[in-house]
Amino acid sequence: MKHNIIVKFKEDVVLDDILEDIKSIFNETLTIEGIHQVDYLVNCIDRSNRYHLCIQITMDKEALSTYDGCIPHKTWKQKYGPLIESKAIFDYE
């Protein structure tokens, strides 16, 4: 399964300033059984109606509940939640 977190940050956020920290947080999820890969897709078009980042996690469906409760996921929400204007979650097989 691919678990996609698609994020649009607030106007004053500079993605280049925080991307390495975001990668560090999500790369920690690779220690969770059933999580196989994390990819980071950065938007290449700077327009106000675009999202900035897609974090794509390849995982077994059964790993989703463990991921939801893990420390990196909680850290992401606590640290970067206030900087997000909008986000979408999209899962597919």
Phi and psi in radians as a Rosetta constraint file:
Dihedral C 1 N 2 CA 2 C 2 CIRCULARHARMONIC -1.880 0.35
Dihedral N 2 CA 2 C 2 N 3 CIRCULARHARMONIC 2.166 0.35
Dihedral C 2 N 3 CA 3 C 3 CIRCULARHARMONIC -1.886 0.35
Dihedral N 3 CA 3 C 3 N 4 CIRCULARHARMONIC 1.988 0.35
Dihedral C 3 N 4 CA 4 C 4 CIRCULARHARMONIC -1.917 0.35
Dihedral N 4 CA 4 C 4 N 5 CIRCULARHARMONIC 2.248 0.35
Dihedral C 4 N 5 CA 5 C 5 CIRCULARHARMONIC -1.955 0.35
Dihedral N 5 CA 5 C 5 N 6 CIRCULARHARMONIC 1.940 0.35
Dihedral C 5 N 6 CA 6 C 6 CIRCULARHARMONIC -1.895 0.35
Dihedral N 6 CA 6 C 6 N 7 CIRCULARHARMONIC 2.109 0.35
Dihedral C 6 N 7 CA 7 C 7 CIRCULARHARMONIC -2.176 0.35
Dihedral N 7 CA 7 C 7 N 8 CIRCULARHARMONIC 2.378 0.35
Dihedral C 7 N 8 CA 8 C 8 CIRCULARHARMONIC -2.035 0.35
Dihedral N 8 CA 8 C 8 N 9 CIRCULARHARMONIC 2.067 0.35
Dihedral C 8 N 9 CA 9 C 9 CIRCULARHARMONIC -1.486 0.35
Dihedral N 9 CA 9 C 9 N 10 CIRCULARHARMONIC 2.816 0.35
Dihedral C 9 N 10 CA 10 C 10 CIRCULARHARMONIC -1.088 0.35
Dihedral N 10 CA 10 C 10 N 11 CIRCULARHARMONIC 2.758 0.35
Dihedral C 10 N 11 CA 11 C 11 CIRCULARHARMONIC -0.981 0.35
Dihedral N 11 CA 11 C 11 N 12 CIRCULARHARMONIC -0.611 0.35
Dihedral C 11 N 12 CA 12 C 12 CIRCULARHARMONIC -1.511 0.35
Dihedral N 12 CA 12 C 12 N 13 CIRCULARHARMONIC 0.022 0.35
Dihedral C 12 N 13 CA 13 C 13 CIRCULARHARMONIC -1.509 0.35
Dihedral N 13 CA 13 C 13 N 14 CIRCULARHARMONIC 2.310 0.35
Dihedral C 13 N 14 CA 14 C 14 CIRCULARHARMONIC -1.824 0.35
Dihedral N 14 CA 14 C 14 N 15 CIRCULARHARMONIC 1.911 0.35
Dihedral C 14 N 15 CA 15 C 15 CIRCULARHARMONIC -0.996 0.35
Dihedral N 15 CA 15 C 15 N 16 CIRCULARHARMONIC -0.696 0.35
Dihedral C 15 N 16 CA 16 C 16 CIRCULARHARMONIC -1.005 0.35
Dihedral N 16 CA 16 C 16 N 17 CIRCULARHARMONIC -0.495 0.35
Dihedral C 16 N 17 CA 17 C 17 CIRCULARHARMONIC -1.332 0.35
Dihedral N 17 CA 17 C 17 N 18 CIRCULARHARMONIC -0.374 0.35
Dihedral C 17 N 18 CA 18 C 18 CIRCULARHARMONIC -2.111 0.35
Dihedral N 18 CA 18 C 18 N 19 CIRCULARHARMONIC -0.143 0.35
Dihedral C 18 N 19 CA 19 C 19 CIRCULARHARMONIC -1.057 0.35
Dihedral N 19 CA 19 C 19 N 20 CIRCULARHARMONIC -0.756 0.35
Dihedral C 19 N 20 CA 20 C 20 CIRCULARHARMONIC -1.122 0.35
Dihedral N 20 CA 20 C 20 N 21 CIRCULARHARMONIC -0.632 0.35
Dihedral C 20 N 21 CA 21 C 21 CIRCULARHARMONIC -1.186 0.35
Dihedral N 21 CA 21 C 21 N 22 CIRCULARHARMONIC -0.719 0.35
Dihedral C 21 N 22 CA 22 C 22 CIRCULARHARMONIC -1.060 0.35
Dihedral N 22 CA 22 C 22 N 23 CIRCULARHARMONIC -0.770 0.35
Dihedral C 22 N 23 CA 23 C 23 CIRCULARHARMONIC -1.067 0.35
Dihedral N 23 CA 23 C 23 N 24 CIRCULARHARMONIC -0.728 0.35
Dihedral C 23 N 24 CA 24 C 24 CIRCULARHARMONIC -1.050 0.35
Dihedral N 24 CA 24 C 24 N 25 CIRCULARHARMONIC -0.744 0.35
Dihedral C 24 N 25 CA 25 C 25 CIRCULARHARMONIC -1.122 0.35
Dihedral N 25 CA 25 C 25 N 26 CIRCULARHARMONIC -0.894 0.35
Dihedral C 25 N 26 CA 26 C 26 CIRCULARHARMONIC -1.270 0.35
Dihedral N 26 CA 26 C 26 N 27 CIRCULARHARMONIC -0.496 0.35
Dihedral C 26 N 27 CA 27 C 27 CIRCULARHARMONIC -1.122 0.35
Dihedral N 27 CA 27 C 27 N 28 CIRCULARHARMONIC -0.420 0.35
Dihedral C 27 N 28 CA 28 C 28 CIRCULARHARMONIC -1.113 0.35
Dihedral N 28 CA 28 C 28 N 29 CIRCULARHARMONIC -0.441 0.35
Dihedral C 28 N 29 CA 29 C 29 CIRCULARHARMONIC -1.201 0.35
Dihedral N 29 CA 29 C 29 N 30 CIRCULARHARMONIC -0.264 0.35
Dihedral C 29 N 30 CA 30 C 30 CIRCULARHARMONIC -1.166 0.35
Dihedral N 30 CA 30 C 30 N 31 CIRCULARHARMONIC -0.202 0.35
Dihedral C 30 N 31 CA 31 C 31 CIRCULARHARMONIC -1.454 0.35
Dihedral N 31 CA 31 C 31 N 32 CIRCULARHARMONIC -0.148 0.35
Dihedral C 31 N 32 CA 32 C 32 CIRCULARHARMONIC -1.452 0.35
Dihedral N 32 CA 32 C 32 N 33 CIRCULARHARMONIC 2.280 0.35
Dihedral C 32 N 33 CA 33 C 33 CIRCULARHARMONIC -1.041 0.35
Dihedral N 33 CA 33 C 33 N 34 CIRCULARHARMONIC 2.267 0.35
Dihedral C 33 N 34 CA 34 C 34 CIRCULARHARMONIC 1.684 0.35
Dihedral N 34 CA 34 C 34 N 35 CIRCULARHARMONIC -0.153 0.35
Dihedral C 34 N 35 CA 35 C 35 CIRCULARHARMONIC -1.751 0.35
Dihedral N 35 CA 35 C 35 N 36 CIRCULARHARMONIC 2.168 0.35
Dihedral C 35 N 36 CA 36 C 36 CIRCULARHARMONIC -1.909 0.35
Dihedral N 36 CA 36 C 36 N 37 CIRCULARHARMONIC -0.521 0.35
Dihedral C 36 N 37 CA 37 C 37 CIRCULARHARMONIC -2.820 0.35
Dihedral N 37 CA 37 C 37 N 38 CIRCULARHARMONIC 2.598 0.35
Dihedral C 37 N 38 CA 38 C 38 CIRCULARHARMONIC -2.265 0.35
Dihedral N 38 CA 38 C 38 N 39 CIRCULARHARMONIC 2.221 0.35
Dihedral C 38 N 39 CA 39 C 39 CIRCULARHARMONIC -2.107 0.35
Dihedral N 39 CA 39 C 39 N 40 CIRCULARHARMONIC 2.629 0.35
Dihedral C 39 N 40 CA 40 C 40 CIRCULARHARMONIC -2.138 0.35
Dihedral N 40 CA 40 C 40 N 41 CIRCULARHARMONIC 2.066 0.35
Dihedral C 40 N 41 CA 41 C 41 CIRCULARHARMONIC -1.947 0.35
Dihedral N 41 CA 41 C 41 N 42 CIRCULARHARMONIC 2.012 0.35
Dihedral C 41 N 42 CA 42 C 42 CIRCULARHARMONIC -1.787 0.35
Dihedral N 42 CA 42 C 42 N 43 CIRCULARHARMONIC 2.271 0.35
Dihedral C 42 N 43 CA 43 C 43 CIRCULARHARMONIC -1.088 0.35
Dihedral N 43 CA 43 C 43 N 44 CIRCULARHARMONIC 2.419 0.35
Dihedral C 43 N 44 CA 44 C 44 CIRCULARHARMONIC -1.815 0.35
Dihedral N 44 CA 44 C 44 N 45 CIRCULARHARMONIC 0.037 0.35
Dihedral C 44 N 45 CA 45 C 45 CIRCULARHARMONIC -2.021 0.35
Dihedral N 45 CA 45 C 45 N 46 CIRCULARHARMONIC 2.193 0.35
Dihedral C 45 N 46 CA 46 C 46 CIRCULARHARMONIC -1.704 0.35
Dihedral N 46 CA 46 C 46 N 47 CIRCULARHARMONIC 1.562 0.35
Dihedral C 46 N 47 CA 47 C 47 CIRCULARHARMONIC -2.356 0.35
Dihedral N 47 CA 47 C 47 N 48 CIRCULARHARMONIC 2.635 0.35
Dihedral C 47 N 48 CA 48 C 48 CIRCULARHARMONIC -1.140 0.35
Dihedral N 48 CA 48 C 48 N 49 CIRCULARHARMONIC -0.374 0.35
Dihedral C 48 N 49 CA 49 C 49 CIRCULARHARMONIC -1.663 0.35
Dihedral N 49 CA 49 C 49 N 50 CIRCULARHARMONIC 0.260 0.35
Dihedral C 49 N 50 CA 50 C 50 CIRCULARHARMONIC -1.852 0.35
Dihedral N 50 CA 50 C 50 N 51 CIRCULARHARMONIC 2.609 0.35
Dihedral C 50 N 51 CA 51 C 51 CIRCULARHARMONIC -1.455 0.35
Dihedral N 51 CA 51 C 51 N 52 CIRCULARHARMONIC 2.750 0.35
Dihedral C 51 N 52 CA 52 C 52 CIRCULARHARMONIC -1.667 0.35
Dihedral N 52 CA 52 C 52 N 53 CIRCULARHARMONIC -0.603 0.35
Dihedral C 52 N 53 CA 53 C 53 CIRCULARHARMONIC -2.588 0.35
Dihedral N 53 CA 53 C 53 N 54 CIRCULARHARMONIC 2.466 0.35
Dihedral C 53 N 54 CA 54 C 54 CIRCULARHARMONIC -2.120 0.35
Dihedral N 54 CA 54 C 54 N 55 CIRCULARHARMONIC 2.124 0.35
Dihedral C 54 N 55 CA 55 C 55 CIRCULARHARMONIC -1.758 0.35
Dihedral N 55 CA 55 C 55 N 56 CIRCULARHARMONIC 2.031 0.35
Dihedral C 55 N 56 CA 56 C 56 CIRCULARHARMONIC -1.971 0.35
Dihedral N 56 CA 56 C 56 N 57 CIRCULARHARMONIC 2.073 0.35
Dihedral C 56 N 57 CA 57 C 57 CIRCULARHARMONIC -1.927 0.35
Dihedral N 57 CA 57 C 57 N 58 CIRCULARHARMONIC 2.142 0.35
Dihedral C 57 N 58 CA 58 C 58 CIRCULARHARMONIC -1.584 0.35
Dihedral N 58 CA 58 C 58 N 59 CIRCULARHARMONIC 2.096 0.35
Dihedral C 58 N 59 CA 59 C 59 CIRCULARHARMONIC -2.599 0.35
Dihedral N 59 CA 59 C 59 N 60 CIRCULARHARMONIC 2.813 0.35
Dihedral C 59 N 60 CA 60 C 60 CIRCULARHARMONIC -1.262 0.35
Dihedral N 60 CA 60 C 60 N 61 CIRCULARHARMONIC 2.527 0.35
Dihedral C 60 N 61 CA 61 C 61 CIRCULARHARMONIC -0.942 0.35
Dihedral N 61 CA 61 C 61 N 62 CIRCULARHARMONIC -0.657 0.35
Dihedral C 61 N 62 CA 62 C 62 CIRCULARHARMONIC -1.161 0.35
Dihedral N 62 CA 62 C 62 N 63 CIRCULARHARMONIC -0.316 0.35
Dihedral C 62 N 63 CA 63 C 63 CIRCULARHARMONIC -1.443 0.35
Dihedral N 63 CA 63 C 63 N 64 CIRCULARHARMONIC -0.196 0.35
Dihedral C 63 N 64 CA 64 C 64 CIRCULARHARMONIC -1.062 0.35
Dihedral N 64 CA 64 C 64 N 65 CIRCULARHARMONIC -0.738 0.35
Dihedral C 64 N 65 CA 65 C 65 CIRCULARHARMONIC -1.178 0.35
Dihedral N 65 CA 65 C 65 N 66 CIRCULARHARMONIC -0.634 0.35
Dihedral C 65 N 66 CA 66 C 66 CIRCULARHARMONIC -1.158 0.35
Dihedral N 66 CA 66 C 66 N 67 CIRCULARHARMONIC -0.754 0.35
Dihedral C 66 N 67 CA 67 C 67 CIRCULARHARMONIC -1.024 0.35
Dihedral N 67 CA 67 C 67 N 68 CIRCULARHARMONIC -0.800 0.35
Dihedral C 67 N 68 CA 68 C 68 CIRCULARHARMONIC -0.984 0.35
Dihedral N 68 CA 68 C 68 N 69 CIRCULARHARMONIC -0.563 0.35
Dihedral C 68 N 69 CA 69 C 69 CIRCULARHARMONIC -1.728 0.35
Dihedral N 69 CA 69 C 69 N 70 CIRCULARHARMONIC 0.037 0.35
Dihedral C 69 N 70 CA 70 C 70 CIRCULARHARMONIC -1.355 0.35
Dihedral N 70 CA 70 C 70 N 71 CIRCULARHARMONIC 2.770 0.35
Dihedral C 70 N 71 CA 71 C 71 CIRCULARHARMONIC -1.078 0.35
Dihedral N 71 CA 71 C 71 N 72 CIRCULARHARMONIC -0.788 0.35
Dihedral C 71 N 72 CA 72 C 72 CIRCULARHARMONIC -1.029 0.35
Dihedral N 72 CA 72 C 72 N 73 CIRCULARHARMONIC -0.679 0.35
Dihedral C 72 N 73 CA 73 C 73 CIRCULARHARMONIC -1.123 0.35
Dihedral N 73 CA 73 C 73 N 74 CIRCULARHARMONIC -0.747 0.35
Dihedral C 73 N 74 CA 74 C 74 CIRCULARHARMONIC -1.148 0.35
Dihedral N 74 CA 74 C 74 N 75 CIRCULARHARMONIC -0.683 0.35
Dihedral C 74 N 75 CA 75 C 75 CIRCULARHARMONIC -1.088 0.35
Dihedral N 75 CA 75 C 75 N 76 CIRCULARHARMONIC -0.803 0.35
Dihedral C 75 N 76 CA 76 C 76 CIRCULARHARMONIC -0.953 0.35
Dihedral N 76 CA 76 C 76 N 77 CIRCULARHARMONIC -0.886 0.35
Dihedral C 76 N 77 CA 77 C 77 CIRCULARHARMONIC -1.127 0.35
Dihedral N 77 CA 77 C 77 N 78 CIRCULARHARMONIC -0.735 0.35
Dihedral C 77 N 78 CA 78 C 78 CIRCULARHARMONIC -1.229 0.35
Dihedral N 78 CA 78 C 78 N 79 CIRCULARHARMONIC -0.778 0.35
Dihedral C 78 N 79 CA 79 C 79 CIRCULARHARMONIC -1.373 0.35
Dihedral N 79 CA 79 C 79 N 80 CIRCULARHARMONIC -0.710 0.35
Dihedral C 79 N 80 CA 80 C 80 CIRCULARHARMONIC -1.895 0.35
Dihedral N 80 CA 80 C 80 N 81 CIRCULARHARMONIC -0.224 0.35
Dihedral C 80 N 81 CA 81 C 81 CIRCULARHARMONIC -0.905 0.35
Dihedral N 81 CA 81 C 81 N 82 CIRCULARHARMONIC -0.785 0.35
Dihedral C 81 N 82 CA 82 C 82 CIRCULARHARMONIC -1.155 0.35
Dihedral N 82 CA 82 C 82 N 83 CIRCULARHARMONIC -0.286 0.35
Dihedral C 82 N 83 CA 83 C 83 CIRCULARHARMONIC -1.639 0.35
Dihedral N 83 CA 83 C 83 N 84 CIRCULARHARMONIC -0.056 0.35
Dihedral C 83 N 84 CA 84 C 84 CIRCULARHARMONIC -1.647 0.35
Dihedral N 84 CA 84 C 84 N 85 CIRCULARHARMONIC 2.246 0.35
Dihedral C 84 N 85 CA 85 C 85 CIRCULARHARMONIC -1.403 0.35
Dihedral N 85 CA 85 C 85 N 86 CIRCULARHARMONIC -0.770 0.35
Dihedral C 85 N 86 CA 86 C 86 CIRCULARHARMONIC -2.770 0.35
Dihedral N 86 CA 86 C 86 N 87 CIRCULARHARMONIC 2.750 0.35
Dihedral C 86 N 87 CA 87 C 87 CIRCULARHARMONIC -2.633 0.35
Dihedral N 87 CA 87 C 87 N 88 CIRCULARHARMONIC 2.778 0.35
Dihedral C 87 N 88 CA 88 C 88 CIRCULARHARMONIC -2.342 0.35
Dihedral N 88 CA 88 C 88 N 89 CIRCULARHARMONIC 2.524 0.35
Dihedral C 88 N 89 CA 89 C 89 CIRCULARHARMONIC -1.994 0.35
Dihedral N 89 CA 89 C 89 N 90 CIRCULARHARMONIC 2.271 0.35
Dihedral C 89 N 90 CA 90 C 90 CIRCULARHARMONIC -2.413 0.35
Dihedral N 90 CA 90 C 90 N 91 CIRCULARHARMONIC 2.083 0.35
Dihedral C 90 N 91 CA 91 C 91 CIRCULARHARMONIC -1.954 0.35
Dihedral N 91 CA 91 C 91 N 92 CIRCULARHARMONIC 2.473 0.35
Dihedral C 91 N 92 CA 92 C 92 CIRCULARHARMONIC -2.679 0.35
Dihedral N 92 CA 92 C 92 N 93 CIRCULARHARMONIC 2.848 0.35
